Structures are given as C-alpha cells and as structure tokens.
Amino acid sequence: MQAEDKFKDRIGGIKKRFISALDTRAREFEGLLSRIVRNEDAAQALEELRIGVHKIRGVAPTLGLPKLGELATETEQDINSMLAGDDPQTAAAKFLKSLDVLLNELKATAQQP
C-alpha cells in the first residue's frame, strides 16, 4: 500500500469516528443551551459551547465536511458577539438561529453512512 493510500485510510477512520460522535456532541450542545436559557452558570456554559463549536470549526473542513465547518464558524462568531456584550437582543437572536442550524447539520451529518 502506498503512503497516499495509508494516509487516506487513516483520514477515513478519523472522519468515521468524528461523524459517529456528532450525535453526542449535539446533545452536549443542547444541554449547554438549556443551561444558558435557564441562566444556570450561563457564562461558563456559553464558553464551553464556544470551545466545542471551535473544535468542530477546525476539524470538520479538514475531514471534508466544509458545510459543517462554515456553520460552526458562524455559530462561533455569534457566540463571540454575545461574549463581547454586543447588542444583547440581536446577538442572542443570531446565536440561537445559528446554533439551531448547526445542531440540525450535526444530526444530519451523524446519519451519514
């Protein structure tokens, strides 16, 4: 087996594990969102969510999932706006919308064969 084929096999295995973990990641994000909405240590939950979204933003495009990476980028930007204290109502509305779209994409991608 050539080096290129070995590399593709390794990346394929990493991608498969990444995709198989997306359902769990989506549930974690939903739990963090619930804490934010209930204002239960919301700042910490928002930061944990930002870190999780940032990881997806970095890994997804590398594994050939550009749409997921783009949605994670948008969500991370919206989280950063909230953390920066930008117009709270507008920032919260954008954040909730982008997170909903990201969660739907996480779940859809997790269903891929």
Biopython code that builds the backbone (N, CA, C, O; Angstrom):
import numpy as np
from Bio.PDB.StructureBuilder import StructureBuilder

atoms = [
    (1, "MET", "N", (0.856, -1.180, 0.000)),
    (1, "MET", "CA", (0.000, 0.000, 0.000)),
    (1, "MET", "C", (0.896, 1.236, 0.000)),
    (1, "MET", "O", (1.859, 1.325, 0.762)),
    (2, "GLN", "N", (0.564, 2.168, -0.855)),
    (2, "GLN", "CA", (1.345, 3.393, -0.968)),
    (2, "GLN", "C", (1.051, 4.327, 0.204)),
    (2, "GLN", "O", (0.020, 4.207, 0.866)),
    (3, "ALA", "N", (1.964, 5.248, 0.447)),
    (3, "ALA", "CA", (1.820, 6.198, 1.544)),
    (3, "ALA", "C", (0.520, 6.997, 1.420)),
    (3, "ALA", "O", (-0.155, 7.255, 2.417)),
    (4, "GLU", "N", (0.180, 7.381, 0.201)),
    (4, "GLU", "CA", (-1.045, 8.157, -0.010)),
    (4, "GLU", "C", (-2.278, 7.353, 0.378)),
    (4, "GLU", "O", (-3.202, 7.896, 0.985)),
    (5, "ASP", "N", (-2.306, 6.077, 0.040)),
    (5, "ASP", "CA", (-3.432, 5.223, 0.391)),
    (5, "ASP", "C", (-3.532, 5.037, 1.905)),
    (5, "ASP", "O", (-4.628, 5.037, 2.466)),
    (6, "LYS", "N", (-2.390, 4.881, 2.556)),
    (6, "LYS", "CA", (-2.382, 4.753, 4.019)),
    (6, "LYS", "C", (-2.921, 6.022, 4.670)),
    (6, "LYS", "O", (-3.685, 5.966, 5.633)),
    (7, "PHE", "N", (-2.511, 7.157, 4.130)),
    (7, "PHE", "CA", (-2.984, 8.438, 4.653)),
    (7, "PHE", "C", (-4.499, 8.551, 4.495)),
    (7, "PHE", "O", (-5.193, 8.947, 5.431)),
    (8, "LYS", "N", (-5.012, 8.205, 3.319)),
    (8, "LYS", "CA", (-6.455, 8.259, 3.069)),
    (8, "LYS", "C", (-7.209, 7.329, 4.004)),
    (8, "LYS", "O", (-8.284, 7.679, 4.491)),
    (9, "ASP", "N", (-6.660, 6.151, 4.258)),
    (9, "ASP", "CA", (-7.297, 5.210, 5.185)),
    (9, "ASP", "C", (-7.353, 5.789, 6.598)),
    (9, "ASP", "O", (-8.370, 5.680, 7.284)),
    (10, "ARG", "N", (-6.254, 6.400, 7.022)),
    (10, "ARG", "CA", (-6.226, 6.999, 8.361)),
    (10, "ARG", "C", (-7.232, 8.140, 8.475)),
    (10, "ARG", "O", (-7.981, 8.228, 9.448)),
    (11, "ILE", "N", (-7.238, 9.002, 7.481)),
    (11, "ILE", "CA", (-8.185, 10.125, 7.488)),
    (11, "ILE", "C", (-9.613, 9.587, 7.465)),
    (11, "ILE", "O", (-10.484, 10.117, 8.155)),
    (12, "GLY", "N", (-9.858, 8.555, 6.691)),
    (12, "GLY", "CA", (-11.193, 7.958, 6.637)),
    (12, "GLY", "C", (-11.625, 7.432, 7.989)),
    (12, "GLY", "O", (-12.785, 7.583, 8.373)),
    (13, "GLY", "N", (-10.710, 6.818, 8.711)),
    (13, "GLY", "CA", (-11.028, 6.325, 10.052)),
    (13, "GLY", "C", (-11.307, 7.447, 11.031)),
    (13, "GLY", "O", (-12.224, 7.363, 11.849)),
    (14, "ILE", "N", (-10.507, 8.500, 10.939)),
    (14, "ILE", "CA", (-10.728, 9.663, 11.808)),
    (14, "ILE", "C", (-12.073, 10.306, 11.495)),
    (14, "ILE", "O", (-12.816, 10.679, 12.402)),
    (15, "LYS", "N", (-12.381, 10.434, 10.211)),
    (15, "LYS", "CA", (-13.662, 11.029, 9.806)),
    (15, "LYS", "C", (-14.822, 10.190, 10.318)),
    (15, "LYS", "O", (-15.817, 10.731, 10.801)),
    (16, "LYS", "N", (-14.700, 8.880, 10.215)),
    (16, "LYS", "CA", (-15.770, 7.995, 10.679)),
    (16, "LYS", "C", (-15.996, 8.167, 12.187)),
    (16, "LYS", "O", (-17.140, 8.251, 12.633)),
    (17, "ARG", "N", (-14.924, 8.220, 12.965)),
    (17, "ARG", "CA", (-15.060, 8.424, 14.419)),
    (17, "ARG", "C", (-15.634, 9.801, 14.727)),
    (17, "ARG", "O", (-16.455, 9.949, 15.632)),
    (18, "PHE", "N", (-15.200, 10.804, 13.976)),
    (18, "PHE", "CA", (-15.705, 12.163, 14.168)),
    (18, "PHE", "C", (-17.209, 12.208, 13.929)),
    (18, "PHE", "O", (-17.959, 12.765, 14.731)),
    (19, "ILE", "N", (-17.639, 11.622, 12.825)),
    (19, "ILE", "CA", (-19.067, 11.618, 12.489)),
    (19, "ILE", "C", (-19.863, 10.828, 13.514)),
    (19, "ILE", "O", (-20.963, 11.237, 13.886)),
    (20, "SER", "N", (-19.329, 9.708, 13.978)),
    (20, "SER", "CA", (-20.069, 8.889, 14.939)),
    (20, "SER", "C", (-20.244, 9.600, 16.282)),
    (20, "SER", "O", (-21.134, 9.248, 17.056)),
    (21, "ALA", "N", (-19.407, 10.590, 16.562)),
    (21, "ALA", "CA", (-19.503, 11.332, 17.821)),
    (21, "ALA", "C", (-20.395, 12.569, 17.721)),
    (21, "ALA", "O", (-20.626, 13.241, 18.726)),
    (22, "LEU", "N", (-20.896, 12.879, 16.532)),
    (22, "LEU", "CA", (-21.653, 14.118, 16.358)),
    (22, "LEU", "C", (-22.989, 14.126, 17.090)),
    (22, "LEU", "O", (-23.410, 15.173, 17.581)),
    (23, "ASP", "N", (-23.664, 12.980, 17.175)),
    (23, "ASP", "CA", (-24.921, 12.932, 17.932)),
    (23, "ASP", "C", (-24.676, 13.287, 19.393)),
    (23, "ASP", "O", (-25.429, 14.057, 19.991)),
    (24, "THR", "N", (-23.619, 12.721, 19.959)),
    (24, "THR", "CA", (-23.274, 13.019, 21.352)),
    (24, "THR", "C", (-22.936, 14.489, 21.503)),
    (24, "THR", "O", (-23.368, 15.135, 22.457)),
    (25, "ARG", "N", (-22.171, 15.014, 20.573)),
    (25, "ARG", "CA", (-21.799, 16.430, 20.613)),
    (25, "ARG", "C", (-23.044, 17.316, 20.539)),
    (25, "ARG", "O", (-23.140, 18.311, 21.257)),
    (26, "ALA", "N", (-23.997, 16.960, 19.675)),
    (26, "ALA", "CA", (-25.231, 17.747, 19.559)),
    (26, "ALA", "C", (-25.997, 17.740, 20.883)),
    (26, "ALA", "O", (-26.519, 18.774, 21.302)),
    (27, "ARG", "N", (-26.066, 16.586, 21.538)),
    (27, "ARG", "CA", (-26.755, 16.513, 22.836)),
    (27, "ARG", "C", (-26.034, 17.356, 23.887)),
    (27, "ARG", "O", (-26.680, 18.005, 24.711)),
    (28, "GLU", "N", (-24.708, 17.350, 23.862)),
    (28, "GLU", "CA", (-23.946, 18.192, 24.792)),
    (28, "GLU", "C", (-24.260, 19.666, 24.546)),
    (28, "GLU", "O", (-24.466, 20.427, 25.491)),
    (29, "PHE", "N", (-24.296, 20.062, 23.288)),
    (29, "PHE", "CA", (-24.593, 21.451, 22.954)),
    (29, "PHE", "C", (-26.011, 21.823, 23.398)),
    (29, "PHE", "O", (-26.237, 22.926, 23.896)),
    (30, "GLU", "N", (-26.953, 20.913, 23.219)),
    (30, "GLU", "CA", (-28.329, 21.181, 23.653)),
    (30, "GLU", "C", (-28.390, 21.345, 25.171)),
    (30, "GLU", "O", (-29.124, 22.195, 25.676)),
    (31, "GLY", "N", (-27.628, 20.539, 25.892)),
    (31, "GLY", "CA", (-27.576, 20.671, 27.351)),
    (31, "GLY", "C", (-26.985, 22.009, 27.767)),
    (31, "GLY", "O", (-27.479, 22.651, 28.694)),
    (32, "LEU", "N", (-25.930, 22.426, 27.083)),
    (32, "LEU", "CA", (-25.332, 23.727, 27.375)),
    (32, "LEU", "C", (-26.305, 24.860, 27.051)),
    (32, "LEU", "O", (-26.406, 25.830, 27.802)),
    (33, "LEU", "N", (-27.013, 24.736, 25.943)),
    (33, "LEU", "CA", (-28.015, 25.744, 25.590)),
    (33, "LEU", "C", (-29.095, 25.825, 26.662)),
    (33, "LEU", "O", (-29.535, 26.916, 27.023)),
    (34, "SER", "N", (-29.514, 24.687, 27.163)),
    (34, "SER", "CA", (-30.524, 24.662, 28.222)),
    (34, "SER", "C", (-30.031, 25.410, 29.460)),
    (34, "SER", "O", (-30.786, 26.159, 30.079)),
    (35, "ARG", "N", (-28.770, 25.207, 29.815)),
    (35, "ARG", "CA", (-28.201, 25.930, 30.956)),
    (35, "ARG", "C", (-28.169, 27.434, 30.694)),
    (35, "ARG", "O", (-28.419, 28.234, 31.595)),
    (36, "ILE", "N", (-27.863, 27.808, 29.462)),
    (36, "ILE", "CA", (-27.803, 29.223, 29.112)),
    (36, "ILE", "C", (-29.193, 29.848, 29.224)),
    (36, "ILE", "O", (-29.354, 30.920, 29.807)),
    (37, "VAL", "N", (-30.182, 29.178, 28.668)),
    (37, "VAL", "CA", (-31.548, 29.698, 28.673)),
    (37, "VAL", "C", (-32.086, 29.816, 30.103)),
    (37, "VAL", "O", (-32.795, 30.769, 30.425)),
    (38, "ARG", "N", (-31.746, 28.849, 30.956)),
    (38, "ARG", "CA", (-32.209, 28.873, 32.350)),
    (38, "ARG", "C", (-31.318, 29.752, 33.229)),
    (38, "ARG", "O", (-31.574, 29.901, 34.424)),
    (39, "ASN", "N", (-30.279, 30.328, 32.639)),
    (39, "ASN", "CA", (-29.322, 31.175, 33.343)),
    (39, "ASN", "C", (-28.658, 30.433, 34.503)),
    (39, "ASN", "O", (-28.441, 30.996, 35.576)),
    (40, "GLU", "N", (-28.341, 29.165, 34.267)),
    (40, "GLU", "CA", (-27.628, 28.350, 35.249)),
    (40, "GLU", "C", (-26.154, 28.332, 34.856)),
    (40, "GLU", "O", (-25.730, 27.534, 34.020)),
    (41, "ASP", "N", (-25.395, 29.211, 35.464)),
    (41, "ASP", "CA", (-23.982, 29.368, 35.129)),
    (41, "ASP", "C", (-23.836, 29.574, 33.618)),
    (41, "ASP", "O", (-23.034, 28.923, 32.948)),
    (42, "ALA", "N", (-24.643, 30.504, 33.116)),
    (42, "ALA", "CA", (-24.743, 30.734, 31.672)),
    (42, "ALA", "C", (-23.417, 31.141, 31.041)),
    (42, "ALA", "O", (-23.117, 30.717, 29.925)),
    (43, "ALA", "N", (-22.626, 31.945, 31.721)),
    (43, "ALA", "CA", (-21.357, 32.388, 31.139)),
    (43, "ALA", "C", (-20.418, 31.207, 30.925)),
    (43, "ALA", "O", (-19.761, 31.111, 29.889)),
    (44, "GLN", "N", (-20.354, 30.312, 31.899)),
    (44, "GLN", "CA", (-19.496, 29.139, 31.760)),
    (44, "GLN", "C", (-20.030, 28.211, 30.663)),
    (44, "GLN", "O", (-19.254, 27.674, 29.873)),
    (45, "ALA", "N", (-21.345, 28.024, 30.616)),
    (45, "ALA", "CA", (-21.941, 27.170, 29.589)),
    (45, "ALA", "C", (-21.688, 27.748, 28.197)),
    (45, "ALA", "O", (-21.415, 27.004, 27.255)),
    (46, "LEU", "N", (-21.778, 29.056, 28.068)),
    (46, "LEU", "CA", (-21.532, 29.700, 26.775)),
    (46, "LEU", "C", (-20.072, 29.507, 26.355)),
    (46, "LEU", "O", (-19.788, 29.258, 25.183)),
    (47, "GLU", "N", (-19.154, 29.622, 27.308)),
    (47, "GLU", "CA", (-17.739, 29.420, 26.989)),
    (47, "GLU", "C", (-17.475, 27.961, 26.612)),
    (47, "GLU", "O", (-16.718, 27.700, 25.677)),
    (48, "GLU", "N", (-18.079, 27.015, 27.313)),
    (48, "GLU", "CA", (-17.921, 25.598, 26.966)),
    (48, "GLU", "C", (-18.466, 25.327, 25.567)),
    (48, "GLU", "O", (-17.877, 24.572, 24.793)),
    (49, "LEU", "N", (-19.584, 25.945, 25.260)),
    (49, "LEU", "CA", (-20.182, 25.799, 23.934)),
    (49, "LEU", "C", (-19.253, 26.384, 22.875)),
    (49, "LEU", "O", (-19.061, 25.785, 21.817)),
    (50, "ARG", "N", (-18.675, 27.550, 23.156)),
    (50, "ARG", "CA", (-17.757, 28.178, 22.207)),
    (50, "ARG", "C", (-16.559, 27.269, 21.923)),
    (50, "ARG", "O", (-16.143, 27.128, 20.773)),
    (51, "ILE", "N", (-16.016, 26.664, 22.953)),
    (51, "ILE", "CA", (-14.864, 25.768, 22.785)),
    (51, "ILE", "C", (-15.246, 24.555, 21.936)),
    (51, "ILE", "O", (-14.499, 24.164, 21.040)),
    (52, "GLY", "N", (-16.411, 23.959, 22.218)),
    (52, "GLY", "CA", (-16.864, 22.802, 21.442)),
    (52, "GLY", "C", (-17.114, 23.139, 19.985)),
    (52, "GLY", "O", (-16.747, 22.375, 19.092)),
    (53, "VAL", "N", (-17.736, 24.280, 19.747)),
    (53, "VAL", "CA", (-18.014, 24.727, 18.374)),
    (53, "VAL", "C", (-16.699, 25.032, 17.660)),
    (53, "VAL", "O", (-16.544, 24.721, 16.479)),
    (54, "HIS", "N", (-15.759, 25.637, 18.373)),
    (54, "HIS", "CA", (-14.457, 25.961, 17.782)),
    (54, "HIS", "C", (-13.744, 24.691, 17.315)),
    (54, "HIS", "O", (-13.122, 24.682, 16.252)),
    (55, "LYS", "N", (-13.831, 23.637, 18.095)),
    (55, "LYS", "CA", (-13.196, 22.370, 17.714)),
    (55, "LYS", "C", (-13.814, 21.825, 16.427)),
    (55, "LYS", "O", (-13.099, 21.360, 15.539)),
    (56, "ILE", "N", (-15.128, 21.884, 16.330)),
    (56, "ILE", "CA", (-15.797, 21.424, 15.103)),
    (56, "ILE", "C", (-15.385, 22.306, 13.934)),
    (56, "ILE", "O", (-15.138, 21.817, 12.831)),
    (57, "ARG", "N", (-15.313, 23.601, 14.182)),
    (57, "ARG", "CA", (-14.908, 24.551, 13.133)),
    (57, "ARG", "C", (-13.551, 24.171, 12.555)),
    (57, "ARG", "O", (-13.344, 24.270, 11.346)),
    (58, "GLY", "N", (-12.630, 23.739, 13.400)),
    (58, "GLY", "CA", (-11.297, 23.415, 12.935)),
    (58, "GLY", "C", (-11.176, 22.060, 12.275)),
    (58, "GLY", "O", (-10.431, 21.905, 11.307)),
    (59, "VAL", "N", (-11.897, 21.076, 12.786)),
    (59, "VAL", "CA", (-11.728, 19.702, 12.313)),
    (59, "VAL", "C", (-12.589, 19.384, 11.092)),
    (59, "VAL", "O", (-12.122, 18.718, 10.168)),
    (60, "ALA", "N", (-13.819, 19.845, 11.076)),
    (60, "ALA", "CA", (-14.759, 19.451, 10.021)),
    (60, "ALA", "C", (-14.238, 19.707, 8.604)),
    (60, "ALA", "O", (-14.281, 18.795, 7.779)),
    (61, "PRO", "N", (-13.748, 20.908, 8.291)),
    (61, "PRO", "CA", (-13.264, 21.123, 6.915)),
    (61, "PRO", "C", (-12.086, 20.214, 6.551)),
    (61, "PRO", "O", (-11.967, 19.775, 5.407)),
    (62, "THR", "N", (-11.233, 19.939, 7.512)),
    (62, "THR", "CA", (-10.082, 19.071, 7.274)),
    (62, "THR", "C", (-10.521, 17.671, 6.884)),
    (62, "THR", "O", (-9.835, 16.982, 6.128)),
    (63, "LEU", "N", (-11.670, 17.254, 7.404)),
    (63, "LEU", "CA", (-12.181, 15.915, 7.130)),
    (63, "LEU", "C", (-13.164, 15.886, 5.958)),
    (63, "LEU", "O", (-13.841, 14.882, 5.740)),
    (64, "GLY", "N", (-13.240, 16.975, 5.213)),
    (64, "GLY", "CA", (-14.107, 17.000, 4.043)),
    (64, "GLY", "C", (-15.550, 17.334, 4.352)),
    (64, "GLY", "O", (-16.451, 16.940, 3.611)),
    (65, "LEU", "N", (-15.781, 18.060, 5.441)),
    (65, "LEU", "CA", (-17.136, 18.469, 5.822)),
    (65, "LEU", "C", (-17.190, 20.002, 5.879)),
    (65, "LEU", "O", (-17.365, 20.582, 6.951)),
    (66, "PRO", "N", (-17.037, 20.656, 4.712)),
    (66, "PRO", "CA", (-16.936, 22.120, 4.702)),
    (66, "PRO", "C", (-18.191, 22.839, 5.199)),
    (66, "PRO", "O", (-18.089, 23.870, 5.864)),
    (67, "LYS", "N", (-19.358, 22.312, 4.886)),
    (67, "LYS", "CA", (-20.597, 22.976, 5.329)),
    (67, "LYS", "C", (-20.666, 23.007, 6.850)),
    (67, "LYS", "O", (-21.026, 24.026, 7.438)),
    (68, "LEU", "N", (-20.324, 21.905, 7.477)),
    (68, "LEU", "CA", (-20.332, 21.839, 8.935)),
    (68, "LEU", "C", (-19.329, 22.843, 9.505)),
    (68, "LEU", "O", (-19.614, 23.508, 10.501)),
    (69, "GLY", "N", (-18.171, 22.952, 8.883)),
    (69, "GLY", "CA", (-17.171, 23.928, 9.315)),
    (69, "GLY", "C", (-17.663, 25.357, 9.181)),
    (69, "GLY", "O", (-17.425, 26.183, 10.063)),
    (70, "GLU", "N", (-18.346, 25.654, 8.083)),
    (70, "GLU", "CA", (-18.881, 27.008, 7.870)),
    (70, "GLU", "C", (-19.943, 27.347, 8.903)),
    (70, "GLU", "O", (-19.962, 28.458, 9.434)),
    (71, "LEU", "N", (-20.822, 26.402, 9.190)),
    (71, "LEU", "CA", (-21.869, 26.650, 10.181)),
    (71, "LEU", "C", (-21.275, 26.822, 11.573)),
    (71, "LEU", "O", (-21.742, 27.655, 12.350)),
    (72, "ALA", "N", (-20.253, 26.045, 11.890)),
    (72, "ALA", "CA", (-19.579, 26.181, 13.179)),
    (72, "ALA", "C", (-18.884, 27.542, 13.284)),
    (72, "ALA", "O", (-18.880, 28.158, 14.350)),
    (73, "THR", "N", (-18.299, 28.006, 12.177)),
    (73, "THR", "CA", (-17.658, 29.323, 12.154)),
    (73, "THR", "C", (-18.677, 30.410, 12.453)),
    (73, "THR", "O", (-18.420, 31.306, 13.258)),
    (74, "GLU", "N", (-19.828, 30.333, 11.808)),
    (74, "GLU", "CA", (-20.884, 31.332, 12.030)),
    (74, "GLU", "C", (-21.363, 31.302, 13.478)),
    (74, "GLU", "O", (-21.544, 32.347, 14.103)),
    (75, "THR", "N", (-21.563, 30.110, 13.999)),
    (75, "THR", "CA", (-22.029, 29.984, 15.381)),
    (75, "THR", "C", (-20.981, 30.534, 16.346)),
    (75, "THR", "O", (-21.319, 31.233, 17.301)),
    (76, "GLU", "N", (-19.712, 30.218, 16.098)),
    (76, "GLU", "CA", (-18.657, 30.726, 16.978)),
    (76, "GLU", "C", (-18.618, 32.256, 16.942)),
    (76, "GLU", "O", (-18.444, 32.894, 17.981)),
    (77, "GLN", "N", (-18.775, 32.836, 15.776)),
    (77, "GLN", "CA", (-18.789, 34.302, 15.672)),
    (77, "GLN", "C", (-19.956, 34.884, 16.467)),
    (77, "GLN", "O", (-19.811, 35.915, 17.124)),
    (78, "ASP", "N", (-21.100, 34.229, 16.409)),
    (78, "ASP", "CA", (-22.271, 34.712, 17.152)),
    (78, "ASP", "C", (-22.056, 34.572, 18.661)),
    (78, "ASP", "O", (-22.480, 35.434, 19.431)),
    (79, "ILE", "N", (-21.405, 33.502, 19.078)),
    (79, "ILE", "CA", (-21.081, 33.339, 20.498)),
    (79, "ILE", "C", (-20.115, 34.442, 20.927)),
    (79, "ILE", "O", (-20.283, 35.041, 21.989)),
    (80, "ASN", "N", (-19.113, 34.705, 20.106)),
    (80, "ASN", "CA", (-18.155, 35.763, 20.425)),
    (80, "ASN", "C", (-18.831, 37.122, 20.551)),
    (80, "ASN", "O", (-18.444, 37.933, 21.392)),
    (81, "SER", "N", (-19.836, 37.375, 19.722)),
    (81, "SER", "CA", (-20.593, 38.631, 19.822)),
    (81, "SER", "C", (-21.317, 38.718, 21.157)),
    (81, "SER", "O", (-21.356, 39.772, 21.792)),
    (82, "MET", "N", (-21.884, 37.601, 21.568)),
    (82, "MET", "CA", (-22.571, 37.590, 22.867)),
    (82, "MET", "C", (-21.572, 37.816, 23.998)),
    (82, "MET", "O", (-21.832, 38.598, 24.913)),
    (83, "LEU", "N", (-20.434, 37.135, 23.938)),
    (83, "LEU", "CA", (-19.428, 37.284, 24.983)),
    (83, "LEU", "C", (-18.859, 38.700, 25.022)),
    (83, "LEU", "O", (-18.457, 39.177, 26.083)),
    (84, "ALA", "N", (-18.823, 39.371, 23.874)),
    (84, "ALA", "CA", (-18.308, 40.736, 23.798)),
    (84, "ALA", "C", (-19.320, 41.767, 24.303)),
    (84, "ALA", "O", (-18.991, 42.940, 24.480)),
    (85, "GLY", "N", (-20.559, 41.311, 24.534)),
    (85, "GLY", "CA", (-21.584, 42.223, 25.029)),
    (85, "GLY", "C", (-22.225, 43.060, 23.953)),
    (85, "GLY", "O", (-22.843, 44.083, 24.248)),
    (86, "ASP", "N", (-22.089, 42.639, 22.693)),
    (86, "ASP", "CA", (-22.747, 43.358, 21.600)),
    (86, "ASP", "C", (-24.254, 43.364, 21.847)),
    (86, "ASP", "O", (-24.756, 42.587, 22.659)),
    (87, "ASP", "N", (-24.960, 44.228, 21.158)),
    (87, "ASP", "CA", (-26.415, 44.363, 21.305)),
    (87, "ASP", "C", (-27.031, 43.037, 21.738)),
    (87, "ASP", "O", (-27.192, 42.136, 20.915)),
    (88, "PRO", "N", (-27.378, 42.907, 23.017)),
    (88, "PRO", "CA", (-27.781, 41.597, 23.568)),
    (88, "PRO", "C", (-28.934, 40.912, 22.842)),
    (88, "PRO", "O", (-28.886, 39.706, 22.596)),
    (89, "GLN", "N", (-29.961, 41.670, 22.503)),
    (89, "GLN", "CA", (-31.105, 41.030, 21.844)),
    (89, "GLN", "C", (-30.738, 40.518, 20.463)),
    (89, "GLN", "O", (-31.067, 39.388, 20.104)),
    (90, "THR", "N", (-30.061, 41.346, 19.695)),
    (90, "THR", "CA", (-29.664, 40.947, 18.347)),
    (90, "THR", "C", (-28.676, 39.797, 18.397)),
    (90, "THR", "O", (-28.808, 38.830, 17.647)),
    (91, "ALA", "N", (-27.685, 39.894, 19.276)),
    (91, "ALA", "CA", (-26.671, 38.848, 19.388)),
    (91, "ALA", "C", (-27.300, 37.524, 19.814)),
    (91, "ALA", "O", (-26.956, 36.472, 19.276)),
    (92, "ALA", "N", (-28.213, 37.572, 20.771)),
    (92, "ALA", "CA", (-28.864, 36.349, 21.243)),
    (92, "ALA", "C", (-29.707, 35.720, 20.144)),
    (92, "ALA", "O", (-29.704, 34.501, 19.974)),
    (93, "ALA", "N", (-30.424, 36.545, 19.403)),
    (93, "ALA", "CA", (-31.265, 36.015, 18.325)),
    (93, "ALA", "C", (-30.415, 35.356, 17.241)),
    (93, "ALA", "O", (-30.747, 34.272, 16.763)),
    (94, "LYS", "N", (-29.322, 36.007, 16.853)),
    (94, "LYS", "CA", (-28.427, 35.427, 15.844)),
    (94, "LYS", "C", (-27.804, 34.138, 16.351)),
    (94, "LYS", "O", (-27.708, 33.155, 15.616)),
    (95, "PHE", "N", (-27.383, 34.146, 17.608)),
    (95, "PHE", "CA", (-26.776, 32.965, 18.214)),
    (95, "PHE", "C", (-27.756, 31.790, 18.213)),
    (95, "PHE", "O", (-27.404, 30.684, 17.802)),
    (96, "LEU", "N", (-28.970, 32.027, 18.668)),
    (96, "LEU", "CA", (-29.960, 30.938, 18.731)),
    (96, "LEU", "C", (-30.254, 30.374, 17.343)),
    (96, "LEU", "O", (-30.401, 29.163, 17.178)),
    (97, "LYS", "N", (-30.337, 31.248, 16.355)),
    (97, "LYS", "CA", (-30.611, 30.792, 14.991)),
    (97, "LYS", "C", (-29.439, 29.984, 14.445)),
    (97, "LYS", "O", (-29.637, 28.897, 13.904)),
    (98, "SER", "N", (-28.222, 30.504, 14.581)),
    (98, "SER", "CA", (-27.069, 29.793, 14.024)),
    (98, "SER", "C", (-26.824, 28.480, 14.757)),
    (98, "SER", "O", (-26.433, 27.492, 14.137)),
    (99, "LEU", "N", (-27.047, 28.457, 16.063)),
    (99, "LEU", "CA", (-26.868, 27.208, 16.806)),
    (99, "LEU", "C", (-27.898, 26.172, 16.373)),
    (99, "LEU", "O", (-27.576, 24.990, 16.259)),
    (100, "ASP", "N", (-29.125, 26.600, 16.131)),
    (100, "ASP", "CA", (-30.161, 25.668, 15.669)),
    (100, "ASP", "C", (-29.773, 25.054, 14.326)),
    (100, "ASP", "O", (-29.916, 23.848, 14.127)),
    (101, "VAL", "N", (-29.289, 25.873, 13.420)),
    (101, "VAL", "CA", (-28.862, 25.373, 12.103)),
    (101, "VAL", "C", (-27.685, 24.409, 12.271)),
    (101, "VAL", "O", (-27.644, 23.359, 11.629)),
    (102, "LEU", "N", (-26.732, 24.765, 13.131)),
    (102, "LEU", "CA", (-25.582, 23.891, 13.374)),
    (102, "LEU", "C", (-26.024, 22.564, 13.980)),
    (102, "LEU", "O", (-25.554, 21.507, 13.559)),
    (103, "LEU", "N", (-26.915, 22.606, 14.956)),
    (103, "LEU", "CA", (-27.399, 21.360, 15.569)),
    (103, "LEU", "C", (-28.078, 20.462, 14.532)),
    (103, "LEU", "O", (-27.871, 19.249, 14.526)),
    (104, "ASN", "N", (-28.873, 21.053, 13.672)),
    (104, "ASN", "CA", (-29.530, 20.260, 12.622)),
    (104, "ASN", "C", (-28.505, 19.620, 11.695)),
    (104, "ASN", "O", (-28.662, 18.469, 11.287)),
    (105, "GLU", "N", (-27.448, 20.371, 11.362)),
    (105, "GLU", "CA", (-26.409, 19.826, 10.484)),
    (105, "GLU", "C", (-25.601, 18.738, 11.196)),
    (105, "GLU", "O", (-25.228, 17.741, 10.578)),
    (106, "LEU", "N", (-25.333, 18.923, 12.476)),
    (106, "LEU", "CA", (-24.638, 17.888, 13.246)),
    (106, "LEU", "C", (-25.420, 16.580, 13.207)),
    (106, "LEU", "O", (-24.860, 15.511, 12.962)),
    (107, "LYS", "N", (-26.713, 16.683, 13.451)),
    (107, "LYS", "CA", (-27.561, 15.489, 13.466)),
    (107, "LYS", "C", (-27.661, 14.848, 12.081)),
    (107, "LYS", "O", (-27.629, 13.623, 11.963)),
    (108, "ALA", "N", (-27.782, 15.664, 11.040)),
    (108, "ALA", "CA", (-27.866, 15.150, 9.685)),
    (108, "ALA", "C", (-26.561, 14.479, 9.278)),
    (108, "ALA", "O", (-26.573, 13.413, 8.664)),
    (109, "THR", "N", (-25.453, 15.093, 9.615)),
    (109, "THR", "CA", (-24.144, 14.522, 9.270)),
    (109, "THR", "C", (-23.915, 13.220, 10.027)),
    (109, "THR", "O", (-23.312, 12.290, 9.492)),
    (110, "ALA", "N", (-24.385, 13.147, 11.253)),
    (110, "ALA", "CA", (-24.222, 11.921, 12.053)),
    (110, "ALA", "C", (-24.967, 10.741, 11.433)),
    (110, "ALA", "O", (-24.637, 9.588, 11.707)),
    (111, "GLN", "N", (-25.960, 11.018, 10.607)),
    (111, "GLN", "CA", (-26.754, 9.960, 9.987)),
    (111, "GLN", "C", (-26.128, 9.460, 8.686)),
    (111, "GLN", "O", (-26.627, 8.515, 8.076)),
    (112, "GLN", "N", (-25.031, 10.099, 8.262)),
    (112, "GLN", "CA", (-24.369, 9.676, 7.011)),
    (112, "GLN", "C", (-23.783, 8.270, 7.178)),
    (112, "GLN", "O", (-23.326, 7.899, 8.259)),
    (113, "PRO", "N", (-23.803, 7.507, 6.105)),
    (113, "PRO", "CA", (-23.211, 6.157, 6.185)),
    (113, "PRO", "C", (-21.706, 6.198, 6.317)),
    (113, "PRO", "O", (-21.065, 5.150, 6.395)),
]
sb = StructureBuilder()
sb.init_structure("model")
sb.init_model(0)
sb.init_chain("A")
sb.init_seg("    ")
for serial, (resi, resn, name, xyz) in enumerate(atoms, 1):
    if name == "N":
        sb.init_residue(resn, " ", resi, " ")
    sb.init_atom(name, np.array(xyz, "f"), 0.0, 1.0, " ", f" {name:<3s}", serial, name[0])
structure = sb.get_structure()
